[in-house]
Amino acid sequence: MSKRTLPSLNRFLGVRKLIVKTKWWIYCRVWQMDIHPTANFSLSARFDKTFPRGVHVGEKSYVAFDVSILTHDMTRGLYLHTRIGRHCFIGARSIIMPGIQIGDGSIVGSGSVVTKDVPPRSIVAGNPARIIRSDIEVGPYGRFPSANATGNALWEAEEARVREARAQAGAPSS
């Protein structure tokens, strides 16, 4: 009995990249947001359109799914610039409040509510977000340098498994 593997969604990466680039163009050209061309974001990320010029995302930063980046507070009548630095990672379902500045090379944990500025090279998490670690080293998109080695090892193991499965499928059954 052979194990059947599901097809990979990676075949749709080109379509996703096209959609993200189109959304980036609309955010920057139509809404006048300041999102660096190398920044990446999930299709479900929400950028505040009440004061769109207040959205700033630095180069090679990543905004994960269901993140809300706010630039206004209607109750206090505030319209503030919210800035995400270079090489940052904003975890899933986080909320960045209006006027917050996230320093270069910082990581915001999933589900965090960021109510105060985040210093550069820090990890914050929680509600309200608190500093968990400082003076961290990250690369593009807020990835730890060791993440590339882990990702490569997993990728190579998966390729070896696929090669083995193909070899077994092509071998005569006994």
C-alpha positions in Angstrom: 0.0 0.0 0.0 1.5 3.3 -1.1 1.2 6.5 0.8 -0.2 9.3 -1.3 1.1 12.8 -0.6 -1.0 15.9 -1.2 0.2 18.3 -3.9 2.2 21.3 -2.7 0.7 24.8 -2.6 4.0 26.1 -3.7 2.8 25.9 -7.3 0.6 28.9 -6.5 3.5 31.1 -5.2 3.7 33.0 -8.5 0.0 33.9 -8.3 0.4 35.0 -4.7 3.4 37.2 -5.5 1.4 38.9 -8.2 -1.5 39.5 -5.9 0.7 40.9 -3.2 2.6 43.1 -5.7 -0.8 44.4 -7.0 -2.0 45.2 -3.4 1.3 46.9 -2.7 0.9 49.1 -5.7 -2.7 50.0 -4.7 -1.6 50.7 -1.1 1.3 52.9 -2.2 0.0 54.6 -5.3 -3.7 55.0 -4.5 -3.7 55.1 -0.7 -0.3 56.8 -0.5 1.1 54.4 2.2 4.8 54.2 2.7 5.5 50.4 2.3 9.0 49.6 1.0 9.0 47.5 -2.2 10.9 44.7 -0.5 8.5 44.5 2.4 6.2 41.5 2.4 2.8 41.0 3.9 0.0 38.4 4.2 -3.0 38.9 2.0 -5.1 39.2 5.2 -3.0 41.9 6.8 -5.0 45.1 7.5 -3.4 48.5 7.0 -5.5 51.5 8.4 -7.1 53.4 5.5 -8.6 56.1 7.7 -5.2 57.8 7.7 -3.2 55.8 5.1 -0.3 58.2 4.9 0.5 57.3 8.5 1.4 53.7 7.5 5.2 53.1 7.2 6.8 49.7 6.7 10.6 49.4 6.3 12.6 47.3 3.9 12.6 43.5 4.1 10.0 43.4 6.9 7.2 40.9 7.1 3.6 41.5 8.3 1.9 38.2 9.0 -1.8 37.2 8.6 -4.6 39.1 10.4 -2.2 41.9 11.6 -3.9 45.3 12.1 -1.7 48.4 11.8 -3.6 51.4 13.1 -2.9 55.0 12.4 -6.0 56.7 13.9 -7.9 56.8 17.2 -11.4 58.1 16.7 -12.2 58.4 20.4 -9.3 60.9 20.9 -9.4 62.4 17.4 -5.8 61.3 16.8 -4.2 60.7 13.4 -0.6 59.4 14.0 2.2 57.9 11.9 2.8 54.2 12.8 6.3 53.0 11.7 7.7 49.5 11.3 11.4 49.5 10.9 13.7 47.5 8.6 14.1 43.7 9.0 11.1 43.3 11.3 8.6 40.5 11.8 5.1 41.2 12.9 3.4 38.0 14.2 0.0 36.8 13.3 -3.1 38.6 14.7 -1.0 41.3 16.3 -2.4 44.9 16.7 -0.1 47.8 16.3 -1.7 50.9 17.9 -1.5 54.4 16.3 1.7 56.3 16.7 3.8 53.3 17.6 7.4 52.9 16.3 8.9 49.5 16.0 12.7 49.6 15.8 14.8 48.0 13.2 15.4 44.2 13.5 12.5 43.7 16.0 10.0 40.8 16.3 6.5 41.2 17.6 5.0 37.9 18.9 1.7 36.6 17.6 -1.4 38.0 19.1 0.4 41.0 20.7 -1.1 44.4 21.3 1.7 46.9 20.9 0.9 50.0 22.9 4.4 51.4 23.4 7.4 51.9 21.1 9.6 48.9 20.6 13.4 49.5 20.8 15.5 48.2 17.9 16.7 44.6 18.0 14.0 43.5 20.5 11.4 40.8 20.9 8.0 41.8 22.3 4.9 39.8 23.1 1.7 39.9 25.1 -1.2 42.2 25.8 0.1 44.7 26.3 3.3 43.8 24.6 6.4 43.7 26.8 10.0 43.3 26.0 11.0 39.6 26.2 14.6 39.9 24.9 16.9 42.7 23.7 20.0 42.9 21.5 18.8 40.1 19.2 20.4 39.4 15.8 18.0 39.0 12.8 18.3 39.0 9.1 15.8 40.0 6.4 12.1 39.6 7.3 13.0 39.2 11.0 14.4 35.7 10.5 17.0 34.4 13.0 20.3 33.4 11.3 19.8 29.8 12.6 16.4 29.7 10.9 18.0 29.4 7.4 20.0 26.4 8.5 16.9 24.7 10.0 14.8 25.5 7.0 17.5 24.1 4.6 17.8 20.9 6.6 14.0 20.4 6.6 13.9 21.1 2.8 16.7 18.6 2.1 15.0 15.9 4.3 11.8 16.4 2.4 13.5 16.2 -1.0 15.2 12.9 0.2 11.9 11.5 1.3 10.3 12.4 -2.1 13.2 10.8 -4.0 12.9 7.7 -1.9 9.1 7.5 -2.5 9.6 7.9 -6.2 12.3 5.2 -6.3 10.0 2.8 -4.4 7.1 3.6 -6.7 9.2 2.9 -9.8 10.6 -0.4 -8.3 8.8 -3.6 -9.2 6.6 -4.9 -6.4 7.5 -8.3 -4.9 
